[in-house]
Amino acid sequence: MAPVPATPAGRLPRGAVLRSVALLGLLAAGVVVAVLVDVPDVATVRGWLNRRGPVGWVLLLAAFSLAPLAPVPRTALSVLAGVLAGFWGGLALSLGSGVLAALAGFGLARWLGRETVTRLAGPRLARADALLTRRGAVAVLVGRLLPVTPFTLVSYASGLSGIPLGAYLLGSTVGMAPGSIAYVTLGATVGSAGEGGGLLLALVPLSVALVGLALARWWHVRRRATT
């Protein structure tokens, strides 16, 4: 393996600086897009999907996967998925786009900013990074479960840390499931308002999701009390 060129102490390689600046630029651009771009109403989206057929759903999946990087709240996207596609279709759309969005945010942060964090990390940050590397799946799972934790923050923070990709994906997928079920159920119930039995059917997955969220909250409070 070829030796890595040495850099003066306290200085970052030019490539690392440029990648870090690019990451900050993407974050700023995402915020601007989220604030300035108008979101079409449900009727407009449904008409667009009907005209384009399966291709429209693929494009919608791509849009849902990129939107959380803006950052657009995933809760709103999950509700919209339920309104547009019903429970099962909405759940597939919500979880599928969530996993893709989690991968995109993680990959961007890992490629653009990880070297900078590694080189500038002090002792405390280095210890926190080592802890995430060993037990990152649990930290990501809790971050995904808690509704108050921004989706984009968990994705970028995980990419900047040393957590392995497999552990990150596991924690993200399991952690997103209860919230996705709850919000998709809400959207599917609203979308099928007036149909017989819709509310009763919605109570089953919604109850499962709420129990999962309650258990996650209890576990988080208990863990903080014992540390």
GUFIZA-204827 format. One line per 2 residues: number of its first residue (from 0); their letters; for each residue z, x, y of N, C-alpha, C. Coordinates in Angstrom, 1 decimal. Atoms other than C-alpha are relative to their C-alpha. Example, Ala and Ser with C-alpha at 12.3 -4.5 7.8 and 13.67 -1.06 7.14 Angstrom:
BEGIN
0> as> 0.0:0.9:-1.2:7.8:12.3:-4.5:0.0:0.9:1.2; 0.0:-0.9:-1.1:7.1:13.7:-1.1:0.8:-0.8:1.1
end
This chain:
BEGIN
0> ma> 0.0:0.9:-1.2:0.0:0.0:0.0:0.0:0.9:1.2; 0.1:-0.8:-1.2:-0.9:1.4:3.4:1.2:-0.2:0.8
2> pv> -1.2:0.1:-0.8:2.0:2.2:5.7:-0.2:-0.8:1.2; 0.0:0.8:-1.2:2.8:-0.2:8.5:0.2:0.9:1.2
4> pa> -0.2:-0.9:-1.2:2.3:1.5:11.9:1.4:-0.3:0.7; -1.3:0.2:-0.6:5.6:2.0:13.6:-0.1:-0.4:1.5
6> tp> 0.0:0.5:-1.4:6.4:0.3:16.9:1.3:0.5:0.7; -1.2:-0.5:-0.6:8.9:1.5:19.5:1.1:-1.0:-0.1
8> ag> -1.2:0.9:0.2:12.4:0.1:19.1:0.1:-1.0:1.2; -0.2:1.0:-1.0:12.9:-3.2:20.9:-1.3:-0.6:0.4
10> rl> 1.3:0.6:-0.4:9.2:-3.9:21.2:-0.7:-0.7:-1.2; 0.7:0.8:1.1:7.1:-6.4:19.2:-1.5:0.5:0.0
12> pr> 1.5:-0.3:0.0:3.5:-5.7:18.0:-0.7:-1.0:0.8; 0.8:0.9:-0.8:0.9:-7.2:20.1:-0.4:-1.3:-0.7
14> ga> 0.4:1.1:0.8:-0.2:-9.5:17.3:1.1:-1.0:-0.1; -1.2:0.9:0.1:3.3:-11.0:16.9:0.2:-0.7:1.4
16> vl> -0.1:0.6:-1.3:3.5:-11.6:20.7:-1.0:-1.1:0.2; 1.0:1.0:-0.2:0.2:-13.4:20.8:0.2:-1.2:-0.9
18> rs> -0.2:1.1:0.9:1.0:-15.5:17.8:1.2:-0.9:0.5; -1.2:0.8:-0.6:4.4:-16.5:19.4:-0.5:-0.8:1.2
20> va> 0.5:0.7:-1.2:2.6:-17.4:22.6:-0.8:-1.2:-0.4; 0.9:1.1:0.5:0.1:-19.5:20.6:0.9:-1.1:-0.5
22> ll> -0.8:1.1:0.5:2.9:-21.4:18.9:0.6:-0.8:1.2; -0.6:0.7:-1.2:4.6:-22.2:22.3:-1.1:-0.8:0.7
24> gl> 1.1:0.8:-0.6:1.2:-23.3:23.6:-0.3:-1.2:-0.8; 0.2:1.2:0.8:0.7:-25.6:20.7:1.1:-1.1:0.2
26> la> -1.1:0.9:-0.2:4.1:-27.1:21.2:-0.2:-0.7:1.3; 0.2:0.6:-1.3:3.4:-27.7:24.9:-1.2:-1.0:0.0
28> ag> 1.2:0.9:0.0:0.0:-29.2:24.2:0.3:-1.2:-0.8; -0.4:1.2:0.8:1.5:-31.5:21.6:0.8:-1.0:0.8
30> vv> -0.8:0.8:-0.9:4.0:-32.8:24.1:-0.9:-0.7:1.0; 0.9:0.6:-1.0:1.3:-33.4:26.7:-0.8:-1.1:-0.7
32> va> 0.7:1.0:0.7:-0.8:-35.3:24.1:0.8:-1.2:-0.2; -0.9:1.2:0.3:2.1:-37.5:23.1:0.3:-0.8:1.2
34> vl> -0.3:0.7:-1.2:2.8:-38.4:26.7:-1.2:-0.7:0.6; 1.1:0.5:-0.8:-0.7:-39.0:28.0:-1.0:-0.8:-0.8
36> vd> 1.0:0.7:0.8:-2.7:-40.4:25.1:0.5:-1.4:-0.3; -0.4:1.4:0.3:-2.7:-44.2:24.8:-0.2:-0.3:-1.5
38> vp> 0.0:0.4:1.4:-1.9:-45.6:21.4:-0.6:-1.4:-0.1; 0.6:1.3:0.1:-4.2:-48.5:20.3:0.9:-1.0:-0.7
40> dv> -0.8:1.0:0.6:-2.7:-51.8:19.3:-0.4:-0.2:-1.5; 0.2:0.2:1.5:-2.5:-53.0:15.6:-1.3:-0.7:-0.2
42> at> 1.2:0.7:0.3:-5.4:-55.4:15.9:-1.2:1.0:0.2; 1.1:-0.9:-0.1:-7.7:-52.6:17.2:-0.1:1.0:-1.2
44> vr> 0.1:-1.0:1.2:-6.7:-50.2:14.4:-0.5:-0.8:-1.2; 0.5:0.8:1.1:-7.2:-53.0:11.8:-1.5:-0.2:0.0
46> gw> 1.5:0.2:-0.1:-10.7:-53.7:13.1:-0.7:1.3:-0.2; 0.6:-1.3:0.3:-11.5:-50.0:13.1:-0.1:0.3:-1.4
48> ln> 0.0:-0.3:1.4:-10.4:-49.7:9.5:-0.9:-0.9:-0.8; 0.9:0.9:0.7:-12.4:-52.7:8.4:-1.4:0.4:0.2
50> rr> 1.3:-0.4:-0.3:-15.5:-51.3:10.0:-0.4:1.3:-0.8; 0.3:-1.3:0.6:-15.2:-47.9:8.4:0.4:0.1:-1.5
52> gp> -0.3:0.1:1.4:-13.8:-48.8:5.0:0.9:1.2:-0.5; -0.9:-1.0:0.5:-12.3:-46.0:2.8:0.0:1.3:0.9
54> vg> 0.0:-1.1:-0.9:-13.4:-43.3:5.2:1.0:-0.1:1.2; -1.0:0.3:-1.1:-11.3:-45.0:7.9:1.4:0.3:-0.4
56> wv> -1.4:-0.3:0.5:-8.2:-44.7:5.7:0.3:1.5:-0.1; -0.2:-1.5:0.0:-8.8:-41.0:5.1:0.2:0.6:1.4
58> ll> -0.2:-0.5:-1.4:-9.1:-40.4:8.8:1.3:-0.5:0.5; -1.3:0.4:-0.4:-6.0:-42.5:9.4:1.1:0.9:-0.6
60> la> -1.0:-0.9:0.6:-4.1:-40.3:6.9:0.0:1.3:0.7; 0.0:-1.3:-0.8:-5.3:-37.2:8.8:0.7:-0.2:1.3
62> af> -0.7:0.2:-1.3:-4.2:-38.7:12.1:1.5:-0.1:-0.1; -1.4:0.1:0.2:-0.8:-39.6:10.7:0.6:1.3:-0.3
64> sl> -0.5:-1.3:0.3:-0.5:-36.1:9.4:0.1:0.9:1.2; 0.0:-0.8:-1.2:-1.2:-34.5:12.7:0.9:-0.5:1.1
66> ap> -0.7:0.6:-1.1:0.6:-36.9:15.0:1.5:0.5:0.1; -1.4:-0.6:-0.2:4.2:-35.6:14.2:0.0:1.4:0.6
68> la> 0.0:-1.3:-0.7:3.1:-32.2:15.5:-0.1:-0.1:1.5; 0.3:0.2:-1.4:2.5:-33.8:18.9:1.2:0.2:0.9
70> pv> -0.5:0.7:1.2:5.4:-34.8:18.4:0.1:-1.5:0.2; -0.1:1.5:0.0:5.0:-38.6:17.7:1.1:-0.3:-1.0
72> pr> -1.1:0.4:1.0:8.1:-40.2:16.0:-0.6:-0.5:-1.3; 0.5:0.4:1.3:7.5:-40.6:12.3:0.5:-1.4:-0.3
74> ta> -0.5:1.4:0.3:9.6:-43.8:12.3:-1.0:-1.0:0.4; 1.0:0.9:-0.5:7.0:-45.5:14.4:-1.2:0.0:-0.9
76> ls> 1.2:-0.1:0.9:4.2:-44.2:12.1:0.3:-0.7:-1.3; -0.3:0.7:1.3:6.0:-45.5:9.0:0.0:-1.5:0.2
78> vl> 0.0:1.4:-0.2:6.5:-48.9:10.5:-1.5:-0.5:0.1; 1.4:0.4:-0.2:2.8:-49.0:11.5:-0.7:0.1:-1.4
80> ag> 0.6:-0.1:1.3:1.8:-47.9:8.0:0.3:-1.2:-0.8; -0.3:1.3:0.7:3.7:-50.9:6.5:-0.7:-1.2:0.6
82> vl> 0.7:1.1:-0.6:2.1:-53.3:9.0:-1.5:0.0:-0.5; 1.4:-0.1:0.3:-1.4:-52.0:8.2:-0.3:-0.1:-1.5
84> ag> 0.3:-0.1:1.5:-1.2:-51.4:4.4:0.9:-0.7:-0.9; -1.0:0.6:0.9:1.7:-53.4:3.1:1.0:1.0:-0.5
86> fw> -1.1:-0.9:0.5:4.6:-51.9:1.2:-0.5:1.2:-0.7; 0.4:-1.1:0.8:3.0:-49.8:-1.5:-1.0:0.9:0.7
88> gg> 1.0:-0.8:-0.7:0.0:-48.7:0.5:0.6:0.7:1.2; -0.6:-0.6:-1.1:2.1:-48.1:3.5:0.9:1.1:-0.4
90> la> -0.9:-1.0:0.5:4.6:-46.1:1.5:-0.8:1.3:-0.4; 0.9:-1.1:0.3:1.8:-43.9:0.1:-0.5:0.7:1.2
92> ls> 0.5:-0.6:-1.3:0.4:-43.4:3.6:1.1:0.7:0.7; -1.1:-0.6:-0.7:3.8:-42.7:5.1:0.5:1.4:-0.7
94> lg> -0.5:-1.2:0.7:5.0:-40.2:2.4:-1.1:1.1:0.0; 1.1:-1.0:0.1:1.5:-38.6:2.0:-0.2:0.7:1.3
96> sg> 0.2:-0.6:-1.3:1.1:-38.0:5.7:1.2:0.8:0.4; -1.2:-0.7:-0.3:4.7:-36.9:6.0:0.0:1.4:-0.7
98> vl> 0.0:-1.3:0.7:4.3:-34.2:3.4:-1.1:1.0:0.6; 1.1:-0.8:-0.7:1.0:-33.0:5.0:0.5:0.5:1.4
100> aa> -0.5:-0.4:-1.3:2.7:-33.0:8.4:1.1:1.1:-0.1; -1.1:-1.0:0.2:5.7:-31.1:7.1:-0.7:1.4:-0.4
102> la> 0.7:-1.2:0.4:3.3:-28.5:5.5:-0.7:0.7:1.2; 0.7:-0.6:-1.2:1.3:-28.1:8.8:1.0:0.6:0.9
104> gf> -1.0:-0.6:-0.9:4.4:-27.6:10.9:0.6:1.3:-0.5; -0.6:-1.1:0.6:5.9:-25.2:8.5:-0.9:1.2:0.0
106> gl> 1.0:-1.1:0.0:2.7:-23.2:8.1:-0.3:0.6:1.3; 0.2:-0.5:-1.3:2.1:-22.9:11.8:1.2:0.9:0.5
108> ar> -1.1:-0.8:-0.4:5.6:-21.7:12.5:0.2:1.3:-0.8; -0.2:-1.2:0.8:5.7:-19.3:9.6:-1.1:1.1:0.3
110> wl> 1.1:-1.0:-0.3:2.3:-17.7:10.5:0.1:0.5:1.5; 0.0:-0.4:-1.4:2.8:-17.7:14.3:1.3:0.6:0.5
112> gr> -1.3:-0.4:-0.6:6.5:-17.0:14.8:0.9:0.7:-0.9; -1.0:-0.6:0.9:8.2:-15.7:11.7:0.2:1.5:0.3
114> et> -0.1:-1.4:-0.3:7.5:-12.0:12.5:0.9:0.3:1.2; -0.8:-0.1:-1.3:9.0:-12.4:16.0:1.5:-0.2:-0.3
116> vt> -1.4:0.3:0.3:12.2:-14.0:14.6:0.6:1.1:-0.8; -0.6:-1.0:0.9:12.6:-11.4:11.9:0.3:1.3:0.8
118> rl> -0.2:-1.2:-0.7:12.3:-8.5:14.4:1.1:-0.1:1.1; -1.0:0.2:-1.1:14.5:-10.0:17.1:1.3:-0.5:-0.4
120> ag> -1.3:0.6:0.5:17.2:-11.5:14.9:1.1:0.9:0.1; -1.3:-0.7:0.0:20.7:-10.3:15.6:0.8:-0.3:-1.3
122> pr> -0.8:0.2:1.2:23.5:-10.2:13.0:0.2:-1.5:-0.4; -0.3:1.4:0.3:24.4:-13.9:13.3:-1.3:-0.7:-0.4
124> la> 1.2:0.7:0.4:20.8:-15.1:13.2:-0.5:0.5:-1.4; 0.4:-0.6:1.2:20.1:-12.8:10.3:0.8:-0.7:-1.2
126> ra> -0.9:0.6:1.1:23.1:-14.3:8.3:-0.5:-1.5:-0.2; 0.5:1.4:0.1:21.9:-17.9:9.1:-1.3:0.0:-0.7
128> da> 1.3:-0.1:0.6:18.4:-16.9:8.0:0.2:0.2:-1.5; -0.3:-0.3:1.4:19.8:-15.5:4.7:0.5:-1.2:-0.7
130> ll> -0.5:1.2:0.6:21.7:-18.7:4.1:-1.1:-1.1:-0.2; 1.1:0.9:0.1:18.6:-20.8:4.7:-0.9:0.4:-1.2
132> tr> 0.8:-0.5:1.1:16.7:-18.6:2.3:0.6:-0.4:-1.4; -0.7:0.3:1.3:19.3:-19.3:-0.5:0.1:-1.5:-0.2
134> rg> -0.4:1.4:0.2:20.2:-22.9:0.2:-0.8:-0.9:1.0; 0.8:0.7:-0.9:17.4:-24.1:2.4:-0.4:-1.4:-0.3
136> av> 0.4:1.3:0.4:16.4:-27.1:0.3:1.0:-1.1:0.4; -1.0:0.9:-0.4:19.7:-28.8:1.0:0.0:-0.2:1.5
138> av> 0.0:0.1:-1.4:19.6:-28.1:4.7:-1.2:-0.8:0.5; 1.2:0.8:-0.4:16.0:-29.5:5.0:0.2:-1.4:-0.4
140> lv> -0.3:1.3:0.5:17.0:-32.5:2.9:0.8:-0.8:1.0; -0.9:0.7:-0.9:19.8:-33.4:5.2:-0.7:-0.2:1.4
142> gr> 0.7:0.1:-1.3:17.7:-32.7:8.3:-1.1:-1.2:-0.1; 1.0:1.1:0.1:15.0:-35.1:7.0:0.7:-1.4:-0.2
144> ll> -0.7:1.3:0.2:17.6:-37.8:6.0:0.5:-0.5:1.3; -0.7:0.5:-1.2:19.3:-38.0:9.4:-1.1:-0.4:1.0
146> pv> 1.0:0.5:-0.9:17.2:-40.2:11.7:0.0:0.7:1.4; -0.1:-0.6:-1.3:18.5:-38.4:14.8:-0.7:1.4:0.1
148> tp> 0.6:-1.4:0.0:16.9:-35.0:13.8:-1.5:-0.1:0.1; 1.4:0.1:-0.2:13.4:-34.6:15.2:-0.8:0.6:-1.2
150> ft> 0.8:-0.5:1.1:10.8:-34.2:12.4:-0.6:1.3:0.3; 0.6:-1.3:-0.3:9.0:-31.4:14.2:0.9:1.1:0.1
152> lv> -1.0:-1.0:-0.1:12.2:-29.5:14.8:0.3:0.6:-1.4; -0.3:-0.4:1.4:13.0:-29.4:11.1:-1.2:0.9:-0.6
154> sy> 1.2:-0.7:0.5:9.4:-28.3:10.3:-0.1:1.4:0.6; 0.2:-1.3:-0.6:9.2:-25.5:12.8:1.2:0.9:-0.3
156> as> -1.1:-0.8:0.3:12.7:-24.3:12.3:0.0:0.6:-1.4; 0.1:-0.5:1.4:12.1:-24.0:8.5:-1.1:1.0:-0.1
158> gl> 1.0:-1.1:0.0:8.9:-22.1:9.1:0.4:1.3:0.6; -0.5:-1.2:-0.6:10.6:-19.7:11.3:1.1:0.7:-0.8
160> sg> -1.1:-0.5:0.9:13.4:-19.2:8.7:-0.7:0.7:-1.2; 0.5:-0.6:1.2:13.1:-17.5:5.4:-0.1:-0.9:-1.2
162> ip> 0.0:0.9:1.1:13.2:-20.6:3.2:-1.3:0.0:-0.7; 1.2:0.0:0.8:10.7:-20.5:0.3:-0.7:-1.4:0.2
164> lg> 0.9:1.3:-0.2:7.8:-23.1:0.6:0.4:-1.0:-1.0; -0.4:1.0:1.0:8.8:-24.8:-2.7:1.3:-0.7:0.3
166> ay> -1.3:0.6:-0.4:12.4:-25.4:-1.6:-0.2:-0.9:1.2; 0.2:0.8:-1.2:11.2:-26.6:1.7:-0.7:-1.4:-0.3
168> ll> 0.7:1.2:0.3:8.7:-29.1:0.2:0.9:-1.0:-0.8; -0.9:0.9:0.8:11.3:-30.4:-2.3:1.0:-0.7:1.0
170> gs> -0.9:0.6:-0.9:13.9:-31.0:0.5:-0.7:-1.0:0.9; 0.7:0.9:-0.9:11.3:-32.6:2.8:-0.4:-1.3:-0.7
172> tv> 0.5:1.1:0.7:9.9:-34.9:0.2:1.1:-1.0:-0.4; -1.1:0.9:0.3:13.2:-36.2:-1.1:0.7:-0.5:1.2
174> gm> -0.7:0.5:-1.3:14.7:-36.4:2.4:-0.8:-1.0:0.7; 0.8:1.0:-0.7:11.8:-38.4:3.8:0.0:-1.3:-0.7
176> ap> 0.2:1.3:0.8:11.8:-41.0:1.0:0.8:-1.2:0.5; -0.7:1.2:-0.4:14.7:-43.3:2.0:-0.4:-0.5:1.4
178> gs> 0.4:0.5:-1.3:13.7:-43.5:5.7:-1.4:-0.6:-0.1; 1.4:0.5:0.2:10.0:-44.0:4.7:0.1:-1.4:-0.6
180> ia> -0.1:1.3:0.6:11.0:-46.9:2.4:0.5:-1.0:1.0; -0.6:1.0:-1.0:13.2:-48.5:5.1:-1.0:-0.4:1.0
182> yv> 0.9:0.3:-1.1:10.6:-48.3:7.9:-1.3:-0.6:-0.5; 1.2:0.6:0.5:7.6:-49.1:5.8:0.3:-1.5:-0.4
184> tl> -0.4:1.4:0.4:9.5:-52.2:4.4:0.1:-0.9:1.3; -0.1:0.8:-1.2:10.2:-53.3:8.0:-1.4:-0.3:0.5
186> ga> 1.4:0.3:-0.4:6.5:-52.9:8.9:-0.7:-1.0:-0.9; 0.7:0.9:1.0:5.3:-54.7:5.7:0.5:-1.4:0.2
188> tv> -0.6:1.4:-0.2:7.7:-57.6:6.4:-0.6:-0.6:1.3; 0.6:0.5:-1.3:6.4:-57.9:10.0:-1.4:-0.4:-0.3
190> gs> 1.5:0.3:0.2:2.8:-57.7:8.8:-0.3:-1.2:-0.9; 0.2:1.2:0.9:3.3:-60.4:6.2:0.8:-1.2:0.4
192> ag> -0.8:1.1:-0.5:5.3:-62.7:8.4:-0.7:-1.4:-0.3; 0.6:1.3:0.3:4.7:-66.3:7.3:-0.4:-0.2:-1.4
194> eg> 0.3:0.1:1.4:3.9:-65.5:3.7:1.3:-0.2:-0.8; -1.2:0.4:0.8:6.3:-67.0:1.2:0.5:1.2:-0.8
196> gg> -0.6:-1.0:0.8:8.8:-64.6:-0.4:-0.1:1.4:0.6; 0.2:-1.3:-0.6:7.9:-61.7:1.9:1.4:0.6:0.4
198> ll> -1.3:-0.5:-0.4:11.4:-61.3:3.3:0.9:0.3:-1.2; -0.8:-0.2:1.2:13.1:-61.6:-0.1:-0.5:1.2:-0.7
200> la> 0.5:-1.2:0.7:10.8:-59.0:-1.6:0.3:1.3:0.8; -0.3:-1.1:-0.8:11.5:-56.7:1.3:1.4:0.5:-0.1
202> lv> -1.4:-0.4:0.1:15.2:-56.7:0.7:0.3:1.0:-1.0; -0.3:-0.9:1.1:15.0:-54.7:-2.5:-0.2:1.4:0.4
204> pl> 0.2:-1.4:-0.5:13.4:-51.5:-1.2:0.8:0.4:1.2; -0.8:-0.2:-1.2:15.2:-51.9:2.1:1.4:0.4:-0.3
206> sv> -1.4:-0.3:0.4:18.6:-52.0:0.4:0.1:1.4:-0.6; 0.0:-1.4:0.6:17.8:-48.9:-1.7:0.0:1.1:1.1
208> al> 0.1:-1.0:-1.1:16.8:-47.0:1.5:1.3:0.1:0.8; -1.3:0.0:-0.8:19.9:-48.1:3.4:1.1:0.7:-0.7
210> vg> -1.1:-0.6:0.8:22.2:-47.1:0.6:-0.2:1.6:0.0; 0.3:-1.4:-0.1:20.4:-43.7:0.5:0.4:0.7:1.3
212> la> -0.3:-0.5:-1.3:20.8:-43.2:4.2:1.5:0.0:0.2; -1.5:0.0:-0.2:24.5:-44.2:4.1:0.6:1.1:-0.8
214> la> -0.6:-1.1:0.9:25.2:-41.7:1.2:-0.3:1.3:0.7; 0.3:-1.2:-0.7:23.4:-39.0:3.2:1.0:0.2:1.2
216> rw> -0.9:0.0:-1.2:25.5:-39.8:6.3:1.4:0.4:-0.5; -1.3:-0.2:0.5:28.7:-39.8:4.2:0.1:1.5:-0.4
218> wh> 0.0:-1.3:0.4:27.8:-36.5:2.6:0.1:1.0:1.1; 0.1:-0.9:-1.1:27.0:-34.9:5.9:1.4:0.1:0.7
220> vr> -1.3:0.0:-0.7:30.3:-36.0:7.5:1.1:0.7:-0.9; -0.9:-0.6:0.9:32.3:-34.9:4.4:-0.2:1.5:0.0
222> rr> 0.3:-1.4:0.0:30.6:-31.5:4.4:0.5:0.7:1.3; -0.5:-0.6:-1.3:31.4:-30.9:8.1:1.5:0.0:0.1
224> at> -1.4:0.0:-0.1:35.0:-31.9:7.6:0.7:1.1:-0.9; -0.6:-1.0:0.9:35.5:-29.4:4.8:-0.4:1.5:0.3
226> t> 0.4:-1.4:-0.4:33.9:-26.4:6.6:0.6:0.4:1.4
end
